[in-house]
């Protein structure tokens, strides 16, 4: 089983821990972003909109990260998105785009946490209240013949 984990970048270390738990039960993780080299700053994004020399490098970096994330989602069987309480955090929202890509690719989609938007209400999106509940479901599946 190949799993893509999506969350706010600020939760990267937490998600990395979940990835380690999954690896211990034989699950492959396709999310390269959790390795820590997949962040573009707000300032770098701002440069892209300006006609500055530095903007070309920022644009190439952003494009590379986006292409890698799209590829990583396409290589997954299961998408797990970690959500936030609606309207409680400021975020750029890449994880929402990732869920849309996963749905469009026909992946099985789960969220862990509260529903943040109407797309989390789709019947094909399974909701778990917390990580231990989702991890238990994966472990149970892994034990089935």
WORAGI-V737714 format. One line per field, one symbol per residue. phi: phi as a letter, one per 30 degrees, with the letter a starting at -180 (. if undefined). psi: psi as a letter, one per 40 degrees, with the letter a starting at -180 (. if undefined). burial: b if it has 24 or more other ideal C-beta (glycine too) atoms within 12 Angstrom, else e. A space follows every 50 residues. Layout:
phi = ???
psi = ???
burial = ???
This chain:
phi = .cbccbaeddcedddeddddddedciccccdddddjcbbcdddddddddc cceddddddddddddddddddddddccbcbcccbdeicbdadiedddddd dddddiddbbbckddcadddcdddcccbdadeddddddddddddd
psi = hhhhhhiideedddddddddddddeehhhegddeeeffhhidddddddei gideddddddddddddddddddddeidhhhhhiihhfeihieeddddddd ddddeeihhiihaihdiddeeidehhhididdddddddddddei.
burial = bbbbbbbbbebbeebbebbebbeeeebebbbbbbeeebbbeeebeeeeee eeeeeeebeeebeebbebbbebbebbbbbbbbbbeeeeeeeeebbbebbb bbbeeebbbbbbbeebeebbeeeebbbbeebeebbebbeeeeeee
